[in-house]
Amino acid sequence: MGIHDGHREKMRERFLRGGLDSFADHEALELLLYYAIPRRDTNPIAHALMDRYGSLSGVLAAPVEDLQKVDGIGESAAILLKLVPRLCHKARLADAHRQDLILNTAAKAGAYLMEHFAGETHEVLYQLCLDRKGKLLVCKRLGEGGVGSAPLDVRKIVENAILNSASAVILAHNHPSGIAQPSQEDFAATEQVQAALATIDVPLSDHIIVADRDFISFSESGYLTR
């Protein structure tokens, strides 16, 4: 057993005894990288990652291609770093969908969507179909690009509402720039979708824009005309 093997064993035992609470961020990365980099000291690699991205969340959000620019990070290690947060995110969404998810307030819908958009680096557009009580019937990914930079398929939105017997619809997209303030294109798209849904007597109850860990609700902000 070499010096690194002994250190690794101590780190594993420390984790098994007390979890990650006593670990610094770079130590948690060091431990994780053991399982993709078997024969190198991962401590300096963990420090290099923290120096490059500034935080643990920055490391886990970095693209696979960029992670591989760090000395010691190959494809397997980069994929592992991307896989861990995505797997946790998938588990949280699965737990949410196992219950009757009621999104009858902007706060509830915003919290759900912030979790849904977590980790997205491109603008993505979603349609939420709700029943009369605000229960989520389906969450449909309509495409990438957002309402401000991609063609809006209004016919598809109406079709989804009909096929899922929706009593209300929430439109949602994200702003990866970190600024939730709606653009003129966002306002125009909202009016277009609202008018189209009105032809089948289904209200657009909200349009929510998510940016980082914040969101803006058209309904609560008075932007949604009735």
C-alpha positions in Angstrom: 0.0 0.0 0.0 1.5 3.4 -1.1 1.2 6.7 0.7 -1.8 7.7 -1.5 -3.6 4.4 -0.7 -3.3 5.1 3.0 -4.6 8.6 2.7 -7.5 7.5 0.5 -8.5 4.9 3.0 -8.5 7.4 5.8 -10.7 9.8 3.7 -13.2 7.0 3.0 -13.3 6.1 6.7 -13.8 9.7 7.6 -16.7 9.9 5.2 -18.3 6.7 6.5 -18.1 8.0 10.1 -19.5 11.5 9.6 -20.6 12.1 6.1 -19.4 15.2 4.3 -20.1 17.8 7.0 -16.5 18.0 8.2 -15.1 18.0 4.6 -13.9 21.2 2.9 -15.3 21.6 -0.6 -11.9 20.6 -2.2 -11.8 17.5 0.0 -15.2 16.4 -1.1 -14.1 16.7 -4.7 -10.8 14.9 -3.9 -12.9 12.0 -2.5 -15.2 11.8 -5.4 -12.4 11.8 -7.9 -11.0 8.6 -6.3 -13.6 6.7 -8.2 -12.5 8.0 -11.6 -8.8 8.5 -11.1 -7.3 5.4 -9.4 -3.6 6.1 -9.5 -3.0 9.8 -9.0 -3.1 12.1 -6.0 -6.5 13.8 -6.5 -5.9 16.6 -3.9 -4.0 18.9 -6.3 -6.6 18.2 -9.0 -9.4 19.1 -6.7 -7.6 22.4 -5.8 -7.1 23.1 -9.5 -10.8 22.6 -10.2 -11.8 24.9 -7.3 -9.3 27.6 -8.6 -10.6 27.4 -12.1 -14.4 27.5 -11.3 -14.4 29.3 -8.0 -16.8 27.1 -6.1 -18.0 23.5 -5.7 -21.2 24.4 -7.6 -19.2 26.0 -10.3 -17.2 22.8 -10.8 -20.3 20.6 -10.9 -22.0 23.0 -13.4 -19.0 23.2 -15.8 -19.3 21.5 -19.2 -17.6 18.2 -19.7 -15.3 19.6 -22.5 -14.1 22.4 -20.3 -13.5 20.2 -17.3 -11.1 18.1 -19.3 -8.9 21.2 -19.7 -7.9 20.8 -16.1 -4.7 18.7 -15.7 -5.6 15.2 -14.5 -9.2 15.3 -15.6 -10.0 12.9 -18.3 -13.3 12.0 -19.9 -14.3 9.5 -17.2 -13.6 12.0 -14.3 -15.4 14.8 -16.2 -18.5 12.6 -16.8 -18.5 11.6 -13.1 -18.5 15.3 -12.0 -21.5 16.0 -14.4 -23.3 12.8 -13.5 -23.5 13.3 -9.7 -25.6 16.5 -9.7 -27.7 15.4 -12.6 -28.5 12.1 -10.8 -29.5 14.0 -7.6 -31.6 16.3 -9.7 -33.3 13.4 -11.4 -34.1 11.8 -8.1 -35.6 15.0 -6.7 -37.9 15.4 -9.7 -38.9 11.7 -9.5 -39.8 12.2 -5.8 -41.9 15.2 -6.7 -43.8 13.4 -9.4 -44.6 10.5 -7.1 -46.9 12.8 -5.2 -49.9 14.9 -6.3 -48.1 18.1 -7.2 -50.3 21.1 -6.6 -49.1 24.3 -8.3 -52.0 26.6 -7.5 -49.8 29.6 -6.5 -47.0 31.4 -8.2 -44.7 30.5 -5.2 -45.4 26.8 -5.6 -45.0 26.9 -9.4 -41.9 29.0 -9.2 -40.2 26.6 -6.6 -41.0 23.6 -8.8 -39.7 25.3 -11.9 -36.5 26.5 -10.3 -35.7 22.9 -9.5 -36.7 21.8 -13.0 -34.4 24.3 -14.6 -31.5 23.6 -12.3 -28.3 23.0 -14.3 -29.7 24.2 -17.7 -27.2 26.2 -19.6 -29.5 27.0 -22.6 -32.9 28.6 -22.7 -35.6 26.0 -22.5 -39.3 26.4 -22.9 -41.8 24.3 -20.9 -45.6 24.0 -20.8 -47.3 22.9 -17.6 -50.9 21.6 -17.8 -53.0 21.8 -14.7 -56.4 20.5 -13.6 -59.1 22.6 -11.9 -57.4 22.2 -8.5 -54.0 23.2 -9.8 -52.7 19.6 -9.8 -49.9 19.1 -12.4 -51.1 16.8 -15.1 -48.0 17.0 -17.3 -44.8 19.1 -17.8 -43.9 19.3 -21.5 -40.6 20.4 -22.8 -41.4 22.4 -25.9 -37.9 23.0 -27.0 -34.7 24.9 -26.5 -34.2 28.6 -27.2 -36.9 30.1 -25.1 -39.8 32.3 -26.3 -37.4 35.2 -27.1 -35.0 33.3 -29.4 -36.9 30.3 -30.9 -40.0 29.8 -32.9 -43.0 29.4 -30.7 -45.3 26.5 -31.7 -48.6 27.8 -30.4 -50.5 25.1 -32.2 -48.5 22.5 -30.2 -49.3 24.3 -26.9 -53.0 24.2 -27.7 -52.8 20.6 -28.7 -51.1 19.6 -25.5 -53.8 21.4 -23.5 -56.5 19.5 -25.3 -54.8 16.1 -25.1 -54.2 16.4 -21.4 -57.6 17.9 -20.6 -56.0 20.9 -19.0 -58.1 23.4 -17.1 -55.2 25.9 -17.1 -51.7 26.2 -18.5 -48.5 27.7 -17.2 -45.8 28.7 -19.7 -42.2 28.7 -18.4 -38.7 29.4 -19.6 -35.4 30.3 -18.2 -32.9 33.1 -18.6 -29.4 31.6 -18.3 -28.0 35.1 -18.2 -29.2 35.3 -14.6 -31.7 38.1 -15.1 -35.3 37.2 -14.8 -36.7 40.5 -16.2 -39.0 39.7 -19.2 -38.1 41.0 -22.7 -40.5 42.5 -25.3 -40.4 39.1 -27.0 -41.5 37.4 -23.8 -44.5 39.8 -23.5 -45.5 39.3 -27.2 -45.3 35.5 -26.8 -47.4 35.5 -23.7 -50.1 37.4 -25.4 -50.0 35.1 -28.4 -50.3 31.9 -26.3 -53.0 33.5 -24.1 -55.1 34.3 -27.2 -54.6 30.9 -28.7 -55.6 29.1 -25.5 -58.7 31.3 -25.1 -60.1 29.8 -28.3 -60.5 26.5 -26.4 -61.5 28.2 -23.1 -58.3 27.3 -21.3 -56.7 30.2 -19.4 -53.0 30.9 -19.4 -52.7 31.2 -15.6 -49.1 32.3 -15.5 -45.8 32.7 -17.4 -42.8 32.2 -15.2 -39.3 33.1 -16.0 -36.5 31.4 -14.0 -33.0 32.9 -13.6 -30.5 31.2 -11.3 -32.3 30.8 -7.9 -35.0 33.4 -8.6 -38.1 33.7 -10.8 -40.6 36.2 -11.9 -44.3 35.5 -12.3 -46.3 37.4 -14.9 -49.5 36.8 -12.9 -48.1 38.2 -9.7 -46.3 41.1 -11.4 -49.5 42.2 -13.1 -48.1 41.5 -16.6 -50.7 38.9 -17.5 -53.8 40.6 -18.9 -57.2 38.9 -18.2 
